[in-house]
Structure formats: C-alpha cells, structure tokens
Amino acid sequence: MSNKPKTVRGMNDILPDVAARWQHLESEVEDVIQAYGYRQVRLPLLEHTEIFRRSIGEVTDIVEKEMYTFDDDGDSLTLRPEATASMVRAGITHGLFHNQRQKLWTVGPMFRRERPQAGRYRQFHQFDVEAMGYAGPDVDAELIIMSARLWQRLGIDSIRLEINSLGVAESRERYREALVEYFNGVKSRLDEDSIRRLGKNPLRILDTKNPDMRDIVAGAPVMLDYLDEESAAHFEGLKALLEAAGVEYEVSPRLVRGLDYYSRTVFEWVTDALGSQNAVCAGGRYDGLVEKLGGRATPAIGWAMGVERLVALYEACGGGYPPVAPDAYIVAVGEGTQARAFALAEELRDAASGLRVELNLGGGSFKSQMKRADKSGATWALVLGEQELSEGRIGLKPLRSAAQQENVALDQLAAVLQERTSGR
C-alpha cells in the first residue's frame, strides 16, 4: 500500500498549468463585472449554520444532505455552500443597506458534501454577483446582459438563456395550493423525495432530477398562470429590455431554481456542451431575503457562475489561453556574470512593463543552462558570458525559431525586448 498522501475526495489541487487558465478567465470575468460598476467583497468561508438554514430553506438537498457543519464550542458553523446568503449577511452586519443601493461581487471556494461526479465537486469555485436595493426589471436585465457580454467576449456560443418568474409570496401561495392539489391526485406515482416535499415545499418537486418524474412534472400547473399583476408586469418589462438589447431567451415555466429564497425573476444559462451538468450561470431575485435574515426590506437579485464549469465550457468551445512561459531566460556562465545577471533581470523588469524574465538559478554548465532555458518555454535565451560582460553586450538567442543569435548592447536590451514583445 502506498503511503503517498492524497487529497480529500471531491477536493482537488489546481496545479500551475490549470491555475494559469483559471487566472486568464477570472481576469476576463472580473473586467466585465467591474465595467458595470460592481465592487468586490471578500467573505469568510465559515458562517453560522442558521444563516443557511434560514435562507436556503430546510427542505433542500443542500441543507438536508450536503452542508459541512460542525460544532465549535456550542456554536454550529458551516462551510459556505453558496455565497448569496453570506453576501446578505455581510451587508446586514456592516449596515450596507441603510438607504443605500449596492452592486457587489465576490469569488472563491464553496463546499457541498455531495457525491463527486463529472462536473461536480465537494470544493468548487464560484463568481457571485449581487445588486441590492434595486426593485425594477432594469437591474434584472443588466445582470443578464452582463453575463451575455461575457459569453461574447470569450467566444462562447454553445449556450442559451432560460428565464421564468416565480411571482411574490401571495401568488406563490396560490400556485402552491394548485400544485398540492395536482400532486395529491398523482401521489401514488411520486417518488419518496417528492412525497416528503409535498407537504412542505411542493415547488421543489418541479426541480426533481429523477427522470421517472419528468412526465408527472410536465403535467403540473404553470407558475406564470398564477402571477400577480405586478409580477407579470415586471416579467414583461424584463423581456422587453432583453429584446431591446438583442439578448435571446426562452421562457421556461418549470424553472424554479433549487433554493427557497427566490422570487419573481429566475434564470439560467445552460449548455449542451458539458453533458448532464448543463447550468453554467444561474440566479434570480430574492426580494425577501435581507429582511428574513434580520435586515430592513431590500429588493435584490444576483447570479452565480461556477469557475470549473466556465473553464470546461470555454475549452469545449475552442477557447485558447495567452502564453505564460517567460519571454526571456538569462543564462550566465563565467566569473562575475551571476551578480550582473541578477541586476540585469531586475533592470529588465523595471524598464519593460509586463516583460516575463526568468533567471537561471543553481549554476550549471552552459549546456545544462540552455536545456533549462528551452524547457522553460522562453522565447529567447539571454546569454551572458565573461566576454559579453567585458564588452557590455549580451547574446540574444531565439529558442522558438531557426533565426541566428545576435548581440545586443546591455543598455539597449530592455528597449529591444519591449519592442519585440509589444502587441503580444
């Protein structure tokens, strides 16, 4: 038996090559989010368990089965399974909602103790974007349009938008009564989870993943037929704004999302490119959540996007990544060259913004250093020997082409490299 340590099941190391891809996509997402005026919040990984029980809902798979919860000297604490409840808690804790509107975002790991499978992990990562204090459909449209802009920027076209409205508490209660009546009529055909949910939260039956329930759910009443007048107008306003912006959508009457706090607008960006894990970005309104967690009544909406799924979708759509190898690798051989090479590396980094310079460390022969230079993926090797040092020059050797080595004056090297890497 091997004694080699392993990662915890469902929790993965993100090694340098993969991390570089994540960094590229995270930078693209952050640029788009911040272009709309959203500001970053950094949240703790742990919250009091009650935050999630009150917000997500008792009758959800997350609360019932999937949370990492433990006792800490009498306090029940939970690793966050999602970020919206934490974002709302932070806003209440720090008084962000006192007569203010907030546009906020965060990114980081979430934790759910579910069965690991393709596209699902026990530690996963999400972007979370929230707009709080905005009541109209215009902010709903902005959040959706923002995500559409991201797909356009990344060249992702294998994706479609589904939207629905869940109305407000009063219209949902009327709908709930209709669902209970319908599902009671087919109770003998319901699975165990659906029977359990029937008395507490029948809307969750619509979110079942059991394929045997598909026909039963298809025959259930439709929420849109029970919308109150204001919610119906809100939904029509959202559709009009999306159409004006050229964002295509499908109205999906069975879309309810899996958490109890949603109201009115809900949406998902889904794809057929990733198998069964088809939702990449999803969210909706949660106008009652701030008040439910102890704040003043504050309308709010947000979306979450899985980083792992974004990376997988981007690659499935043929997306590429900028190079991360160094531009230049400094090879120093001979008496007095290493000290000058250290100074030269810093001079290049100071003079040429964004220039990636790697310096050979650990000594070695000229041949071994050149092997390291080639293995690094650098575009050029900068060869500094005793003669070059005495003459104030350096050898510039291309490593990715058949071009010949040339000599460049040390005081001109930064300008030469900056010119050749411009437009990279």
C-alpha positions in Angstrom: 0.0 0.0 0.0 1.3 3.4 -0.9 1.9 6.0 1.8 1.7 8.8 -0.7 -0.7 11.5 0.7 -4.0 12.1 -1.2 -6.4 14.9 -1.5 -9.8 14.7 0.3 -12.3 13.1 -2.0 -14.0 15.7 -4.2 -11.4 18.4 -3.4 -8.8 19.0 -6.0 -5.4 20.6 -6.3 -5.2 23.2 -9.0 -1.7 22.9 -10.5 0.2 25.6 -12.3 -0.8 24.9 -15.9 -4.5 24.7 -14.9 -4.2 27.7 -12.5 -2.9 29.8 -15.4 -6.0 29.0 -17.4 -8.2 30.0 -14.4 -6.3 33.2 -13.9 -6.9 34.2 -17.6 -10.7 33.5 -17.3 -11.0 35.1 -13.9 -9.4 38.2 -15.2 -11.8 38.3 -18.1 -14.8 37.9 -15.8 -13.6 40.5 -13.4 -13.1 43.0 -16.2 -16.7 42.5 -17.4 -18.2 42.7 -13.9 -16.3 45.8 -12.9 -17.2 47.5 -16.1 -20.8 47.6 -14.8 -19.8 49.3 -11.6 -19.8 46.3 -9.2 -17.3 46.3 -6.3 -15.6 43.3 -4.8 -16.3 41.9 -1.3 -14.2 39.2 0.3 -16.1 36.9 2.6 -15.2 34.3 5.2 -15.5 30.6 4.4 -17.4 29.9 7.6 -20.8 31.2 8.7 -23.2 30.4 11.5 -25.3 27.4 10.2 -28.5 29.3 10.9 -27.7 31.8 8.1 -28.0 29.0 5.5 -31.0 27.2 7.2 -33.0 30.4 7.2 -32.0 31.5 3.7 -31.6 28.4 1.6 -34.5 26.5 3.2 -34.9 23.4 5.4 -36.4 21.3 2.7 -33.5 21.5 0.2 -30.8 18.9 -0.6 -28.1 21.4 0.4 -29.4 21.9 4.0 -30.6 18.3 4.5 -27.7 16.4 3.0 -24.8 18.5 1.7 -23.6 21.0 4.2 -20.2 20.7 6.0 -21.4 21.6 9.5 -19.6 21.1 12.8 -19.9 22.2 16.4 -17.4 24.9 17.7 -17.8 25.2 21.5 -21.5 25.2 21.2 -21.8 27.2 18.0 -23.0 25.4 14.9 -20.8 26.5 12.0 -20.9 25.6 8.3 -18.5 25.9 5.4 -20.4 28.1 2.9 -22.3 26.1 0.3 -23.1 29.2 -1.7 -22.3 33.0 -1.5 -25.6 34.9 -1.6 -26.6 34.3 2.0 -23.1 35.3 3.1 -23.2 38.4 1.0 -26.6 39.4 2.5 -25.2 38.7 6.0 -22.2 40.9 5.4 -24.5 43.7 4.1 -26.6 43.5 7.3 -23.6 43.1 9.6 -21.9 46.3 8.2 -25.0 48.4 7.6 -24.6 48.5 3.8 -28.3 48.6 3.1 -29.2 51.6 5.1 -30.7 53.8 2.4 -28.0 52.6 0.0 -28.0 50.6 -3.1 -25.2 48.2 -3.6 -23.6 46.4 -6.5 -21.2 43.8 -5.2 -19.3 40.7 -6.3 -17.2 38.0 -4.8 -15.3 34.9 -5.9 -14.0 31.9 -4.0 -14.5 28.3 -2.9 -17.8 26.8 -1.9 -18.4 23.5 -0.2 -21.1 20.8 -0.6 -20.9 17.3 0.7 -22.3 15.6 -2.3 -21.3 12.6 -4.4 -18.4 13.7 -6.6 -19.0 13.1 -10.3 -18.1 14.7 -13.6 -18.6 18.5 -13.2 -19.5 18.3 -9.5 -17.0 18.7 -6.6 -17.1 18.9 -2.9 -15.0 22.0 -3.1 -15.9 24.1 -6.1 -15.4 27.8 -7.0 -17.9 30.4 -8.0 -18.2 34.0 -9.0 -21.2 35.6 -7.3 -22.6 39.0 -8.4 -25.4 40.8 -6.4 -27.4 44.0 -6.9 -29.2 45.1 -3.7 -31.7 47.9 -3.3 -33.0 47.8 -6.9 -36.6 46.9 -7.4 -37.3 47.2 -11.1 -36.7 44.8 -14.0 -33.9 47.1 -15.3 -31.3 45.6 -12.9 -32.5 42.1 -13.8 -31.9 42.9 -17.4 -28.5 44.4 -16.6 -27.2 41.3 -14.8 -28.4 39.0 -17.6 -26.9 41.3 -20.3 -23.6 41.4 -18.3 -23.4 37.7 -18.5 -24.3 37.7 -22.2 -21.4 40.1 -22.7 -19.1 37.7 -21.0 -20.0 34.8 -23.4 -19.5 37.2 -26.3 -16.1 38.3 -25.0 -15.0 34.7 -24.5 -16.3 33.4 -27.9 -18.8 31.0 -26.2 -21.8 30.4 -28.4 -23.0 26.9 -27.2 -25.2 28.4 -24.6 -28.8 29.6 -24.2 -30.7 31.6 -21.7 -33.8 30.3 -19.9 -36.0 32.7 -17.8 -39.1 32.4 -15.6 -40.9 34.3 -12.9 -41.9 32.9 -9.5 -44.0 35.8 -8.5 -44.3 37.0 -4.9 -45.3 35.2 -1.7 -49.0 35.7 -2.3 -49.1 34.4 -5.9 -46.7 31.6 -5.0 -49.2 30.5 -2.2 -52.0 30.3 -4.8 -49.7 28.3 -7.0 -48.6 26.2 -4.1 -52.2 25.2 -3.4 -52.7 24.3 -7.1 -49.5 22.2 -7.0 -50.6 20.4 -3.9 -54.0 19.6 -5.4 -52.3 18.3 -8.6 -49.6 16.2 -7.0 -52.0 14.7 -4.4 -54.0 13.5 -7.4 -50.9 11.6 -8.7 -49.5 10.8 -5.3 -49.2 7.1 -5.9 -46.7 7.9 -8.7 -44.5 10.3 -6.8 -41.0 9.2 -5.6 -40.0 9.4 -1.9 -38.4 12.8 -2.1 -41.4 14.3 -3.8 -43.8 12.9 -1.2 -41.7 14.4 1.5 -41.6 17.8 -0.2 -45.3 17.8 -1.0 -46.3 19.0 2.5 -43.5 21.5 3.0 -42.4 22.9 -0.4 -44.1 21.4 -3.4 -42.3 23.9 -5.8 -39.2 21.8 -5.1 -40.8 18.8 -6.8 -40.5 20.8 -10.1 -36.8 20.8 -9.6 -36.5 17.0 -9.3 -33.6 15.3 -11.0 -35.5 12.0 -11.2 -36.1 11.2 -14.9 -39.1 9.0 -13.9 -40.8 12.1 -12.6 -40.5 14.0 -15.9 -43.9 13.3 -17.3 -45.6 14.0 -14.0 -43.9 17.3 -13.6 -44.7 18.2 -17.2 -48.4 17.9 -16.4 -48.3 20.2 -13.4 -49.9 23.7 -13.3 -47.6 26.5 -14.6 -46.5 29.3 -12.3 -46.9 32.0 -15.0 -50.7 31.4 -14.9 -50.8 32.4 -11.2 -48.6 35.6 -11.3 -49.9 38.6 -9.5 -50.4 41.7 -11.7 -47.2 43.5 -10.6 -45.0 40.4 -11.0 -46.5 39.8 -14.5 -45.7 43.4 -15.4 -42.1 43.0 -14.0 -41.6 39.9 -16.1 -42.9 41.6 -19.3 -40.6 44.6 -18.6 -37.6 42.2 -18.3 -38.4 40.5 -21.6 -38.8 43.8 -23.3 -35.4 45.0 -22.1 -33.7 41.8 -23.2 -35.3 42.0 -26.6 -34.2 45.7 -26.9 -30.6 44.6 -26.1 -30.7 41.7 -28.6 -30.4 39.0 -26.0 -32.3 35.9 -27.0 -34.1 33.9 -24.3 -36.5 31.1 -23.8 -39.3 31.3 -21.2 -39.1 28.0 -19.2 -42.2 27.6 -17.0 -40.6 24.8 -15.0 -37.5 26.7 -14.0 -37.7 27.3 -10.2 -34.1 27.1 -9.1 -33.2 25.0 -6.1 -33.2 27.5 -3.2 -36.2 28.8 -1.2 -35.3 32.5 -1.2 -36.0 33.2 -4.9 -38.9 35.4 -6.0 -40.0 36.9 -9.3 -37.2 36.6 -11.9 -35.2 33.4 -12.1 -32.8 32.5 -15.0 -30.2 30.0 -16.1 -27.6 30.0 -18.8 -27.5 26.3 -20.0 -25.4 24.4 -22.5 -25.4 21.0 -24.2 -21.6 21.0 -24.4 -20.9 19.6 -20.9 -23.2 16.6 -20.6 -25.6 16.4 -17.8 -24.1 19.4 -15.8 -25.6 21.9 -18.2 -26.1 25.0 -16.0 -23.1 27.3 -16.1 -24.5 30.6 -14.7 -27.8 31.0 -12.8 -29.6 33.2 -10.4 -32.6 35.4 -9.8 -34.4 37.7 -7.4 -34.6 37.3 -3.6 -36.5 40.4 -2.5 -37.4 38.9 0.9 -34.0 37.5 2.0 -32.5 40.6 3.5 -35.5 41.1 5.8 -35.6 37.4 6.6 -32.0 37.5 7.8 -32.7 40.5 10.1 -32.2 43.5 7.8 -34.6 46.0 6.5 -36.7 45.1 3.5 -34.4 45.3 0.5 -35.1 44.1 -3.1 -32.2 42.2 -4.5 -31.0 40.0 -7.4 -27.9 38.1 -8.3 -26.2 35.3 -10.2 -23.6 32.7 -9.5 -21.2 31.1 -12.0 -19.1 28.0 -11.5 -15.4 28.6 -12.4 -14.8 24.9 -13.1 -17.8 24.8 -15.5 -16.7 28.1 -17.1 -13.3 26.6 -17.8 -14.7 23.4 -19.2 -17.2 25.3 -21.4 -14.6 27.7 -22.7 -12.3 24.8 -23.7 -15.2 22.9 -25.2 -15.9 25.9 -27.4 -12.3 26.0 -28.6 -11.1 28.8 -26.4 -7.3 29.4 -26.1 -5.1 30.9 -23.5 -2.3 33.5 -23.7 1.2 32.2 -23.2 2.6 32.1 -19.6 6.1 31.0 -20.4 8.9 33.6 -19.8 9.8 35.9 -22.6 13.5 35.6 -21.8 15.7 33.2 -19.8 19.0 34.5 -18.6 22.0 32.2 -18.9 25.1 33.3 -17.0 28.4 31.4 -17.3 31.8 32.5 -16.1 33.4 34.7 -13.4 31.4 37.6 -12.2 28.5 37.0 -14.6 25.9 35.8 -12.0 25.9 39.1 -10.0 25.4 41.1 -13.2 22.7 38.7 -14.3 20.7 39.3 -11.1 21.0 43.1 -11.6 20.1 42.7 -15.3 16.9 40.7 -14.6 15.7 43.5 -12.2 16.6 46.2 -14.7 14.6 44.5 -17.4 11.5 44.0 -15.2 11.8 47.7 -14.2 12.2 49.0 -17.7 9.8 46.8 -19.7 6.4 46.6 -18.1 4.9 43.1 -18.3 8.1 41.5 -19.5 8.5 38.0 -18.1 12.1 37.3 -17.2 13.4 34.1 -15.7 16.9 33.9 -14.3 18.9 30.6 -14.2 19.4 29.6 -10.5 21.6 26.9 -9.2 24.5 27.4 -11.5 25.4 24.7 -14.1 27.3 24.4 -17.3 26.4 26.4 -20.4 24.8 23.3 -21.9 22.7 22.5 -18.8 21.5 26.1 -18.5 20.5 26.2 -22.2 18.5 23.0 -21.6 16.7 24.7 -18.8 16.1 27.7 -20.9 14.5 25.6 -23.6 12.4 23.6 -21.1 11.1 26.9 -19.6 9.3 27.7 -22.9 11.0 31.1 -23.1 11.1 32.8 -26.5 14.7 33.9 -26.1 17.8 32.9 -24.1 19.9 35.8 -22.9 23.5 34.5 -22.9 25.9 36.4 -20.6 29.5 35.1 -20.6 32.7 36.7 -19.4 33.5 38.1 -22.9 30.0 39.6 -23.3 30.2 41.1 -19.8 33.5 42.7 -20.6 32.2 44.2 -23.9 28.9 45.4 -22.4 26.8 43.2 -24.6 24.6 40.1 -24.4 23.7 37.3 -26.7 20.0 37.2 -27.8 19.3 33.7 -28.9 15.9 32.7 -30.3 14.6 29.4 -28.9 11.4 29.0 -30.9 12.7 29.7 -34.4 15.7 29.0 -36.6 16.9 32.6 -36.5 20.5 33.2 -35.6 21.8 34.6 -32.3 22.5 38.3 -32.3 24.5 40.6 -30.0 22.7 43.4 -28.2 24.2 46.2 -26.1 23.3 45.7 -22.5 22.0 49.3 -22.2 19.7 48.7 -25.3 18.4 45.2 -24.3 15.2 46.4 -22.4 14.2 48.5 -25.4 14.8 45.7 -27.9 12.8 43.2 -25.8 9.9 45.6 -25.2 9.7 46.3 -28.9 9.6 42.6 -29.8 7.0 41.7 -27.2 4.7 44.7 -27.8 1.3 43.6 -29.1 1.8 40.2 -27.5 
